[in-house]
Amino acid sequence: MAEKPASVLMLSLGGTIAMTTGNGAGGAVPTLTAEELIAAVPGLADTGISVEVQAFRQLPGASLGFDDLTELATLICDSTASGAVDGVVISQDTDTIEETAYLLDLLHRGSAPIVVTGAMRNPTLAGADGPANILAAICTAASRTSHGLGALVVFADEIHAAQAVRKTHSTSGATFQSPNTGPLGHVVEGMPRLLSRPPHRLTVPLKMVTRAARVGLYTATLGDDGTLLAGAADLDGLVVAGFGVGHVPQRLVEKLATLAARIPLVLTSRTGAGPVLKSTYAFPGSEGDLQQRGPIGAGFLDPYKARILLHTLLAAGADRATIVAAFAAAGGTGDAVRWPWPILDPQPEMLHA
């Protein structure tokens, strides 16, 4: 009996990959449908992969919100639960890919991979990269090699873990990098080739994410007097991007300590790579001083990923103890067994046969 061809569901959210010009707007805007995106991919028919396409949103990445992505996660859960599709591809604007991918990774407990991709050059420009990225994403989503990995970002033939990837350049086609880990692998001749696999997957039960949460992000700067923290007391949570390993100006210490006594306050590094430390420095405003006053260290999570995690935890009704345990596990500086929910094995099912 012939093996059933791999099946992929592709969901389009809009973005540069779906943008064209010439409609009088003076610049590129999202106009292409999911069907039109697929039709522009050379070599797709030769893969033998069955692709179902659906337009989910037609928005720039900057206009997507948590409600959009929670609805998207629910659709993916429903679509993959029966095993009818082998993987899911999300095409969207690159501005928020790193945040979309991590949120979907946190909310997806299925083994079918979610592969997020986009384009840095829209289809009207020379060297448009959308078709190649879509093809690589579909091939990755369809492969059994990718099963169990949760959400991935595939861009320029590199495969990145959602928790580690960042957009690092405003215009370069090689913008997506994973500073702390490097890519998981590459797409070579239409096949995903993994060089490593994460040791585990950490997820939050989607059915628990029912509350509205307002989580801010504050970046410490030279000479900062904390004036912009004035409205932070009205938030449900706050992420602070400190200098280096987690330092802030001394004059911010009392304000942050007061906030940390009222709401979950997470300390990250604004550098985008490397961990927040715990006790190397002890001067006022250092990471050691701050974490004795209530802020929660984010470990290796960058400010944007930390905000996604904190928002998800608060939306799931997590208390402070749960949040502390979750960041110790997700940040890579604590024991993963402290994660509040069951931990998933990222190995594909075929490796256990």
N, C-alpha and C positions, 0 to 999 in steps of 0.2 A: 504494500500500500504506500502511495506517495506521501511524503511528509507534507503536512499543511503549511502553506507559506506563512511567514511571519506577518503579523498584523500590528499596525501602529495607528494610534489616534493622534492627529495633529490639531492643536487648538491655537488659533491665532488671536493675539491681543492687540495687534497694531504695531506701531513703532516705525523706526527707520526702515526696517526690512520690508515694510508694507507701504512705504511712502513714495509718492510721485509728485512732480511739479506740473505747472501749466494749467492750473485751475483758477488762476487769478489771485491766488493768495500771496504770491511773491516768493514762496519758498516751499519746501517739501512738507506734505501733510499726509497722514495715513489715509489711503484710498483703496489699496489692493485687498481683495478678498483672499481667504485661505486657499480657495480653488485656484486663483490666479498665481499665488505664491508657488504652489505645487507644480503648476503647469510650466513654470519657468526654470525648473530644476533639471538640467541635463543628466542623463544616465539613471534617473530614478526607476524607470520602467525595467532597466536591465537588472536591477537588484532582485526583482521578484517579490518585493515587500508590498503587501496590501496596505494602503494608506487611506484612512477615513479622515476627512478634513471638516473642521467646524470653526466658524468665526465666533469667538467668545466675547471679545471686546474689540473696539477700534479706537484705541486711545494711545497717546504718547505715554511712555513709561512713568513720567513725572506725575501723571494724573491718575494712576492706579492707586487704589486704597486697600486697606485691610479687608473691607467687606467684599471687594472684588475677588481677592485672592482666597479668602475663606470659602466663597462660593465656588471658585475654581477647584480648590482642594476637594470639596464635596463631590463635584462632578467627576473628578479623576477617581475618587474612591468608588463611586457608583459604577464607573465605566470599566474599572479593572477588577472589581470584586469577583466577577464571573469567570475571569481568565480568558475572555473573548479577545482581548488585545494583549500583545506581548509587552508593549511599552507606550509611553505618551511623550509627544514632543510639544513644547510650548515655544511659539515664536513671539517675541515681544521687543520693545525698545530696549537698548542696552543701558539706558540711564539707571534702571532699577533692577537689572537682572540679578545682581548679587543678593539683593534683598528678597526678591520673588523666589529665587531658588532655595534660599535657606528657610523661608517660611513654609514652602511646600515640602521641604525635606523634614521639617519638624512635624508636619501634620499627616505625612504619608506613611502608613504602616505596611502597605502591600509590598510584594516582591517585584512587581513590574516597575522598571525604572521610569523616572520623569526626567526628560532631557530638555533643558532650556537653552535657547539660542536666539540669535538676532543678527544684526548687520551694522557695520560702521559706515558703509557707503550705500546710499539708497539706489534702487534699480535704474535711475536715470543717469548715474555717474559712471565714468569709466572705472573698471575694476570693481564693480559691485560684488560684495562678498556674500550676500544673502543666499543665493542658490547653493554654493558650496557648503555653507554652514548648515543649511537645512538638510542637505544630503547626508552630511556627516552625522547630524543629530538623529536622523531617521535610522541610519545604519546602526548607531549606538543603541537606540531605544529598542530595536528589533532583535538585538543579539542576546543570547542567554548569558554571555559573559557579564552583562551589565545588571543582571537580576540581583536584587538584594542591596543595591547601592543607594537606593533612595533617589534624591534629586541630584542631577549632574548639570554642569554647564559645559557645552561643547562649542568651541569657537576656534577657528583657524586650525582645525584638525587636532586640537588638544582637548583632553577630557579632564575636567576639574571637579572636585568635590564641592558641593554647595556650601558647606561650612567654612571652607578655606579660601574660596575664590574672591577676587576683588577686581573692579574696574580701575585700572591704574593710569590710563592716559585718555585724554578727551577726544582724540582723533585717530590714534593708531589702530590698525587692524589687529595688532597683537596686544590689545589693551587688557585682556583678561589673564590674570596671573594669580597664583596661589603662593604668596610670599613665604609663608612658614613651612609649606610642605612640598611645593612643586606640583605639577599635574599628576593625576593618577595614571595617565597613559595618553595614547595618541590614536587617532584613526588612520590606519595604514591600508591603502588599497581597499577602502570600503569596509574594513573590519576594525572594531575597537581592540586595541592591544594594551592591556593594563600592566603597569610596572609595579603597582602596589594596590592594596585594598585597605580601607579603614578598619580598625580593630572591632568596631561596633557601630550600631546606629542608635541614636537617641531621639525618641519621638514623644509627642504630647497627644493624648487621645482627642481626635477631632471633635467628638461629641461633647467634650468638656469645654470647648472654646465657644462660649455663649455670651460672655460679658463684653461691654464696651470698655476700652481702656485708652487712656491718654498718656503716652510716654514721650518725654522730651529728650533731646540730645544737646548737651552743652559742651562747647569746646573751650578749654582754658587757653588764654593768650597772654603774651607779654604785657605786663602792666595792668592786667585784668583786675577790676575792683568789685566784680560781682553784681554790678547794676542789672545786668540782663537776667539774673536769677530771680528777680522780683516776682515773676509770675509762676515760678516753679512749684510753689506750695499748692497750687490748684491742680497739679498733675497727679496721676495715679502712680507714676514712677519716673525716674530720671536716670539717664546715662551721662556720665561725665567723661569726656575725652581729655585726659591730663597729658602733661609733658612726659616724654621718655617712658620710664617704667611706672608712671602713675603719680606724678607730682603736680601740684597746683600752687599758685601764689599764696603766701601765708595769710593774706587778708581774706581769702575765700574760706579758710578752714572752719570758722565758727558757723558761717552760713550753710556750708555743706553738712556739718554735723547736725545742725538744727533740722535741715531737710531730711537727713537720713533717719532721724528719730520719728519722722512723720510718714515718709513714703520709702519704698525700696529705692536705694540709690546705688548704682553700679559704676565702678571705677574702671576705665579702660585707658589704653594708650592711643594718643592721636597719631602716632607714627604709622600705624597700619600693619606693623609686623612686630613679632616678639611679644612676650607676655608682660602683664602687669606683675610686679613683684609684691612680696608681702612684708619683708622685714630687713631688707638690705640697708635702707636709709631710715633715719629717725628724726630728722629735723622737722619743724612745723611746716606742714604742707607736703611732706613726703608720703610715699605709699604706706610706710609703716605707721606713721602718725594718723593718717586718714582712716585706715582700716581698723584702728582701735576705736574710732569714733562712730562707726556704723556703716560706712560704705562697703559694698560687696565687690571683691575683686573679680574681674572677668577673665583672668588668665590670658589665653591666646586669642580670645574673641576680639575682633576689631569693633570700633564703636557702632557701626551699622548692624553687624550681626548681633551684638549685645542688645541693641534696642529691639531687634526682631524677637530675640529670645525672651526678653523681659516682657514685651507686649503680649506674647503668646502665653506666658506663664500667668500673667495677671488676667488675661481674657479667660483662662481656664480656672480662675478662682484660687490660685496658689497663695498660700500664706508665706510669711518671711522665711520660715525654716525650710519650706519646699524650694523657695527661690535660691536660698543659699546653697542647698544641696545640688540643685540643677546647674548653677554656675560652676560649682566645684567640678562637676562631671563634664559639662560641655566645654569649659574653658581649658581643659587639658592639664590642669595643675593639681587636680584632686583625683580621687578614686572614682572610676566610672560607675561602680556599684551604688554610689550615692544618688544616681539618677532616680527620680521619684516613681517612674513607671517602668514596665518591663523593657529590657534592653534587647534590641534585635541583632541577629547575626547577619553581617553583610555578605556572607558567602552565598553564591548562587546555589539553588536547589540541586543542580546536577552534580555538585561536588560532594554531596552527601549520599549520593546513590550507591 
